[in-house]
Amino acid sequence: MRRASDEFEEQVAKMVLTISARDLRDTDLESVSDPFCVVSVMTMGPITTKKWKELGRTEVINNCLNPDWATKIQLTYAFEEQQKLLFEVFDWEKAGKSTRLGSAMVLLHEIVGAKYNRVTVPLVRSFSSTREDGKRYGSITVTAEEMGSGRQESVYFMCSATKLDRKDFLGKCDPFLKISRINWDNTFQLAYRSRYREQNLNPKWKPFEVHIDQLCYGDKNRAFLIECYDWDQDGNHDLVGSCTTTVNRLVSGEDVSLSLIHEKKARKSRKYVDSGQLHFHRVYCWLDFTFLDFVHEGTELDFTVAVDFASSNLTPDDPSSLHRIEPGTANQYETAIRAIGEICQFYNASKVFNGFGFAARLPNSDQTLYNFPLNVETGEPRCDGVEGLFRSYRTALRHVVLSGPTDFAPTIRFAAQRAASLPANGSKYCVLLILTNGIISDMERTKEQIVKASGLPLSIIIVGVGYDSFEEMKVLDSDNQLLSWHGKFAKRDIVQFVQMRNFLPPHRHLSEEELTEARQQLAKEVLQEIPMQLTSYMKSRGIYPLSYRNQGDLHSSQMQYSRSSAESSTTSSPNFSPRHTTVERRISPLARIGSAQPSGRTPRNPIHGYTDSPPLSAPPLTNAQRFESPSRVRRRLPQVPSDQLNQMHIY
């Protein structure tokens, strides 16, 4: 007999809310409102203890009274509970004070039970106010969709555009992309919005991913809409052009470049061809593989330790030296090596580490060395296990002379070269541990090397030893914004910085129990970002765990598709052809949803139907289809923290 708790877990479902608003009030005196929406749920319990709990909030859209927010809000659906949702729309202001534009209270059951799981309700001045003031506050539309359990699937895009039309009078164009799903009722729902590229007619957007259900209901043969706009500060963004395609056509390589068509220009001139070309450099489907998925399939960590021997550490015979060796006591460098090495050694079958030092010189030499093997006696960086690292470190202390300056760039460049030489199949991933007292002398060159290395299978861990403020190290650990150097941004975050004194104060005697606890906490803080950084690299390269790569039917396992499979899908639906070269060939994306094309009619534009007939309608859903629990895998959609609300900042 199954337990009641097991049955309850099966009935609980995750829901994703998509929100938009129309005809909001303009409260700004000099410009238009910058709206964002805060979503809260009423907690369960006695009346005296009930309160609103925030579920999340959307991004801010500047100068807009009809916002379509791309941020998705997640919550748990419980059939047996009356879940009250509160939607509050605010006008964001730089001073930190937000003006309420309106609010609405809706039951989650009301949204789920509505047609197409979508409701539109009017906004009021305040949900707690019973007095009507006769003013209109606009309306809000909320769509609720179920997220299934199991692996989540998304589509990863790398795209650019060329020869876009000039839209600015004195400039070029500030293009950004909007990707929208075509709903069952032929309406459009925003799935993703990119950042704009300033003054660029040939933009290259950063890679992005879109949840497959938000893109096309999980149907890889279903069309979706891509629009390119010219961003304007006043919020009146100008359409450059649009096109339609499907996931299968992109993944199979059938649609490599698509023409961006502007409907009004196409109607005005028969000589009009397009408003630019949209290029897809790489598109593939991605399941949310975890760190353990790759480890179980053979991915190993290639672990390198780099120890700072700059003179700012003081010589080992000085009582205040960070390198001082005392019988029966480990210094902070040794403590960090043991804490991190004891965990990382198990993710490499050979348990071999590479040990290097930097910012030191050999006796009878005036040259400061970087990336020299810790075991200077043998000249070999190879260290067998944690104990081997200890022996090599102490060997270096006996032979080298502390010097300087403390340059990180040579060490990071050396690690990047090693990472670049690894097999491209994801079987190895480099982790560089830099132990330093924090007085860095080549900050700009270090930034340059990190930005250049951000596309390699490499993670950099910096552990700050001693009493320095480490302000420069905090800059390198760019958790809130990707690190940049001279306008070039890192492809991903690869640096994690931790201050040793937060766990182990220097020159303080700890008991064995306290020391063990400190090492565990240090290792947890230092290594917590490695799994995410490894999977982000694999995702950026489209590398799957070995067992998935070896499966014969990649189509069924949601991998990249062969051209033959795409051709077979195209054969079954000959009416859709998103590759446009002339206006006459443009076909409505709705044609893929409805029945076959009427013969002898000329397409009017890529969004609507034909000149002498209304848009095609989708076949009505049966109750079984509407409430069926999808078996497709879905990816958890992230929320945007309130302190990161920026224009066009979606994920």
PEZI-V743306 format. One record per helix or strand of 3 or more residues. SS is the DSSP state (alpha for helix, beta for strand). FROM is the first residue (numbers start at 0). LEN is the number of residues. Records with the same first field share a line. If there is no record, write none. Layout:
SS->FROM-LEN  FROM-LEN
This chain:
alpha->3-8  46-3  107-6  114-3  211-5  246-5  262-6  290-6  310-3  331-16  384-15  408-12  442-11  470-6  499-3  511-16  529-12  545-4  562-10  582-3  588-4  622-5  641-3
beta->12-10  33-9  51-6  72-5  83-8  98-9  117-5  138-9  152-10  173-9  187-6  207-4  223-7  237-8  256-3  276-11  299-9  351-11  368-5  381-3  399-4  427-9  457-7  494-5
